[in-house]
Amino acid sequence: PLVISWPRRIKPDKTPRPQFHHVNDIAPTVFDILNITPPRIVNGVEQEPLDGVSMVYSFDDATAKGQKQTQYFEIMGSRGV
């Protein structure tokens, strides 16, 4: 579970959001909220693209269609889709 509180932007409601999201969606959400483009290079190292999707679309619409098509998991050599 994840709880997001942002009183100046999100109107409180008690409707759970059914869209699937994962921890890798937090950074894209923060970048989206702050209107920041993720850096392409950090300390001379080219960065890989972010895997996640922003959750902002669900803030105002509990019934919005989920934007995540596929989720890949990997831990200690075990993988799942």
C-alpha positions in Angstrom: 0.0 0.0 0.0 1.0 3.6 -0.6 -0.6 6.8 0.8 0.0 10.1 -0.9 -1.0 13.3 0.8 -0.7 16.6 -1.0 -3.4 18.9 0.4 -2.6 21.8 -2.0 -3.0 19.6 -5.0 -5.0 16.5 -4.2 -8.6 16.7 -2.9 -9.0 14.1 -0.2 -11.4 11.3 -0.9 -11.7 7.8 0.5 -11.8 6.0 -2.8 -9.0 3.4 -3.1 -7.1 3.5 -6.4 -7.2 0.2 -8.2 -4.4 1.0 -10.7 -1.3 -1.2 -10.2 1.9 0.6 -9.4 5.3 -0.3 -7.9 8.1 1.4 -6.1 9.8 2.2 -9.5 6.9 4.6 -10.2 7.7 6.9 -7.3 10.6 8.7 -9.1 8.7 9.3 -12.3 5.8 10.7 -10.2 8.1 13.1 -8.3 9.7 14.3 -11.6 6.2 14.8 -13.0 4.9 16.7 -10.0 8.0 19.0 -10.0 8.0 19.3 -13.8 11.6 18.1 -14.0 13.2 16.2 -16.8 15.4 13.4 -15.3 19.1 14.0 -15.9 20.6 12.1 -18.9 24.1 12.2 -17.4 25.2 12.3 -13.7 28.8 12.8 -12.8 29.8 11.8 -16.3 27.8 8.6 -16.3 24.9 8.2 -18.9 21.7 7.3 -17.0 19.4 4.5 -18.1 15.8 5.4 -18.8 13.4 5.2 -15.9 11.2 2.1 -15.9 8.2 3.4 -14.0 5.3 5.6 -14.9 3.9 8.6 -13.1 0.9 8.1 -10.8 -0.3 11.7 -11.2 -3.0 10.7 -13.6 -4.8 8.8 -10.7 -4.7 11.8 -8.2 -8.0 13.3 -9.5 -9.6 10.3 -11.0 -10.0 7.1 -8.9 -11.4 5.3 -11.9 -8.7 6.3 -14.4 -7.5 3.5 -16.6 -4.1 2.2 -15.4 -1.1 3.3 -17.5 1.2 0.5 -16.7 1.1 -2.2 -19.3 3.7 -4.7 -17.9 5.6 -4.9 -14.6 8.9 -6.8 -14.4 10.3 -8.0 -11.1 13.7 -9.3 -10.3 15.4 -10.3 -7.0 18.4 -12.5 -6.5 18.1 -14.1 -9.9 14.4 -14.8 -9.6 12.3 -13.0 -12.2 8.6 -12.4 -12.8 6.4 -10.5 -15.1 
